[in-house]
Amino acid sequence: MTIAVGDKIPNQKVMLATENGPEQAETADILGKGRVALFSVPGAFTPTCSAKHLPGFVEQADALKAKGVDKIVCMSVNDAFVMDAWAKSQNASGKIEMLADGNGDFARALGLTMDGKGFGMGERSQRFSLVIEDGVVKELNVEAPGAFDVSSAEHMLGQL
């Protein structure tokens, strides 16, 4: 079942890519307090994710925070080392928290996985974004396969 507006974010163990290396965390701690902008991509370093999705949130970080967002989190079914390298390559460090859902457990708990086996990627997260307030979903933006419209930073700014 896919998460919906009004639902509480499920608690899962994940890894955060930090300056001190990978750190285990729980989604309740990362996403459960304040207003959080969470966006998820099918894969770090992939074309749309690297050319548009993450850069959009990096560019709009100050504008999102000016509209009351306390934290911006990028999630992908990748390991924390990949997420850290991607953050550094995109100048996202210090602006975006990089959440590594290495086994896809959190994406699965949200009901937002996709089958990327045809592309050699296995099970991945769909492309989506959420506005979360104190652990509850306030906005849910799930992209159609292959699309990049409703999960962008610009779209989210219009929702805040």
Residue pairs with C-beta under 8 A, 6 or more apart in sequence:
1 111
2 110
2 111
2 112
2 142
3 9
3 10
3 110
3 111
3 112
3 130
3 137
3 140
4 137
4 140
5 137
5 138
5 139
5 140
6 136
6 137
7 136
7 137
8 135
8 136
8 137
9 27
9 28
9 31
9 32
9 110
9 132
9 135
9 136
9 137
10 27
10 106
10 109
10 110
11 26
11 27
11 28
12 26
12 27
12 101
12 105
12 106
12 109
13 24
13 25
13 26
13 105
14 24
14 25
14 26
14 27
14 30
14 75
14 99
14 100
14 101
14 102
14 105
14 106
15 22
15 23
15 24
15 25
15 79
15 80
15 99
15 100
15 102
16 22
16 23
16 24
16 25
16 30
16 80
16 97
16 98
16 99
16 100
17 80
17 81
17 83
17 84
17 87
17 98
17 100
18 84
19 93
21 80
21 84
22 79
22 80
22 81
22 84
22 100
23 80
27 99
27 106
28 135
30 36
30 71
30 73
30 97
30 99
31 38
31 73
31 132
31 135
32 134
32 135
33 70
33 134
33 135
34 70
34 71
34 133
34 134
35 68
35 69
35 70
35 71
35 131
35 132
35 133
36 69
36 70
36 71
36 72
36 73
36 130
36 131
36 132
36 133
37 57
37 64
37 69
37 71
37 72
37 73
37 129
37 130
37 131
37 132
37 153
37 156
38 73
38 74
38 75
38 99
38 129
38 130
38 131
38 132
39 53
39 57
39 72
39 73
39 74
39 75
39 128
39 129
39 130
39 151
39 153
39 156
40 74
40 75
40 76
40 107
40 112
40 125
40 126
40 127
40 128
40 129
40 151
41 48
41 49
41 53
41 54
41 74
41 75
41 76
41 125
41 127
42 49
42 76
42 77
42 114
42 116
42 121
42 124
42 125
42 126
42 127
43 49
43 76
43 77
43 78
43 116
43 121
43 124
44 50
44 76
44 78
44 82
44 83
44 85
44 86
45 82
45 86
45 89
48 127
48 148
49 76
49 127
50 86
50 89
50 90
52 148
52 152
53 127
53 148
53 151
53 152
54 74
54 86
54 90
54 92
54 96
55 90
56 152
56 153
56 154
57 64
57 72
57 74
57 92
57 95
57 96
57 153
58 90
58 91
58 92
58 95
58 96
59 153
60 153
60 154
60 157
61 72
61 95
61 96
63 153
63 157
64 72
64 153
64 156
64 157
64 160
65 72
67 157
67 160
68 160
69 131
69 160
71 97
72 95
72 96
72 97
73 96
73 97
73 98
73 99
74 83
74 87
74 92
74 96
74 97
74 98
74 99
75 99
75 100
75 101
75 106
75 107
75 125
76 82
76 83
76 99
76 100
76 101
76 124
76 125
77 101
77 102
77 103
77 104
77 107
77 122
77 123
77 124
77 125
78 86
78 100
78 101
78 102
79 100
79 102
80 98
80 100
80 102
82 100
83 98
83 99
83 100
84 98
86 92
86 98
87 93
87 96
87 98
92 98
99 106
101 107
101 125
104 113
104 123
104 124
104 125
107 113
107 123
107 124
107 125
107 126
108 123
112 125
112 126
112 128
112 142
113 123
113 124
113 125
113 126
114 123
114 124
114 125
114 126
114 145
115 123
116 122
116 123
116 124
117 123
126 142
126 143
127 142
127 143
127 147
127 148
127 151
128 140
128 141
128 142
128 143
128 151
129 139
129 141
129 150
129 151
129 152
129 155
129 156
130 137
130 138
130 139
130 140
130 141
131 137
131 138
131 139
131 156
131 159
131 160
132 138
139 156
139 159
141 150
141 151
141 155
141 156
141 159
142 150
142 151
143 149
143 150
143 151
149 155
